[in-house]
Amino acid sequence: MKYTSSEMMTVAAARALKNDDICFVGIGLPSAACNLARLTHAPHITLIYESGTLATNPDILPLSIGDPELCETALTTVPVAEMFRYWLQGGRITVGFLSGAQVDRFGNLNSTVIGDYAHPTVRLPGSGGATEIATSCGKTFIIVRHNPRTLVSQVDFLTSLGHGKTGVERKALGVKTEGPAMLVTDLCVMKPDRATNEFTVVSIHPGETREQVARNTGWNVRFSEAVSETPEPTDLELGALRELNDRTARAHGVAAAE
Amino acid sequence: MAEILKLSDAIARFVNDGDTIAMEGFTHLIPFAAGHELIRQSRRNLTLIRMTPDILYDQMIGMGMVRKLVFSWGGNPGVGSLHRLRDAIENGWPQQIEIEEHSHAAMANAYEAGAAGMPCAIFRGYQGSDLARVNPNIRSVTCPFTGEQLASVPSIRPDLAIIHAQKADRDGNVLVEGIVGVQKEAVLASRRAIATVEEIVDKLDTHSPNAVVLPSWTLSAVAEVPGGPHPSYTHGFYARDNSFYVAWDAISRDRNTFLEWMNTNVLASSPEAFAQRPPHRQVEMTA
């Protein structure tokens, strides 16, 4: 089957999740990837949204983190303070799936402002749950569309800690969780270099090139020694994703999230 | 004991200019009808607290009622920006607005600390985040037992909390179900509290002995306003009107379009109009 670069991105992100993961899900691109994983290779994955919906099995992608669908299909729904205190801070979550307006080579995320904080060029929504998801989950995966405005050499505002501004601050601050372990885009998959924590390209999606990746990255991007080609989406993966998006579009009466 | 009042009377009696107000509801049960009544009664100079200021606070900010906003995520969920909030921060329209910005974890902890009568909340958070650099209310404490540096923020103690819920009985005891958010904490943290409900019934008929029930004596007033959270929703009654959240983007983008919409659908309207608004019984709203 033919597929789009957005579909390739969502499929590549979904594949990183395991059947036994307890996953804290961000809205938008992460939500699509996490639910695709649940509908394909990881039927027993536990999906948790910050609205307090625990082990939720939505039939459609929610527009917001608190859609009725999430509560109606959850094992249980807990108060929001409990969600952040017992389940997130308590160390129960294996992986957090995040996105942001800017990400740097060390996986630091900005979802607060573009430009100066006091006089921003663009005021973004802000942290939401992301700041503590980034430090309290066992590890984090990041998914963004690949362009030089998003993958930047330095984030304008550090909302959520990755490995720190030079790749070492996370450890120095005493944060015990692993931090960003993967960055998935519509062009490639990156993982942190073991020595420096810098995101390094490990696989490029079929039809995309090193030059495209380099041109669309705001830093001098490095490639690992053995860069592979990301396996194409299977018919099963594509079918499940398209059915999910179709159901979502019908339910919301608007274009589906990708 | 809560008094059972008309919404307009409850707002007139328990809301003052200059109040610090928390109108909570985590996507679910957002008290829109009460907010619109505040707009009609033109309360001014308010400090608004809310984890997720979505369309309701966008409307109140755009109407020039808000001096300061305390929040942790200010967007239109799944759609994009809050244009009135952005216009206030980026351009000072219709007036400058002060912001105090947190993360969700911090605000949830701060509500809980407020309900618990504590001066501050302590939690593990804000590590490495620039939020601590721009918000002087984000500080740290050292654990007296382990020496660990922990984040601390002041507890939230509003003058007034406003929530929406499924039902109240005739004594004013209120049942909240579904995504319960931080409503219980917000009510218990506040000096005064108002709840709007879908219906007032003889008996709450809770399905579990652990249901979230706010006793009448924790509230100042209860008002029956069916449909009151539209375009948000009430679990067990009707679904979220996602198409309105999408439509708000265009309505709110332009100052004049926004003001016209507010004139027609808020200033010239009433709490009773909400009964017709949930998706399953929707009449045409002027866009």
Interface residues (C-beta under 8 A of the other chain):
Chain A: I27 G28 E50 S51 G52 T53 P62 L63 S64 I65 G66 D67 P68 L70 C71 E72 T77 P79 V80 A81 M83 F84 R85 L88 Q89 N108 T112 Y117 A118 P120 T121 V122 R123 L124 P125 G126 S127 G128 G129 A130 T131 E132 T135 S136 F157 L158 T159 S160 L161 G164 E169 R170 L173 G174 V175 H252 G253 V254 A257
Chain B: F26 T27 H28 M51 T52 F71 S72 W73 G74 G75 P77 G78 V79 S81 L82 L85 R86 I89 E90 E101 H102 S103 H104 A105 A108 N109 Y111 E112 F123 R124 G125 Y126 Q127 G128 S129 D130 L131 V134 E148 Q149 G178 I179 V180 G181 V182 K184 E185 Y233 H235 A239 R240 N242 S243 Y245 V246
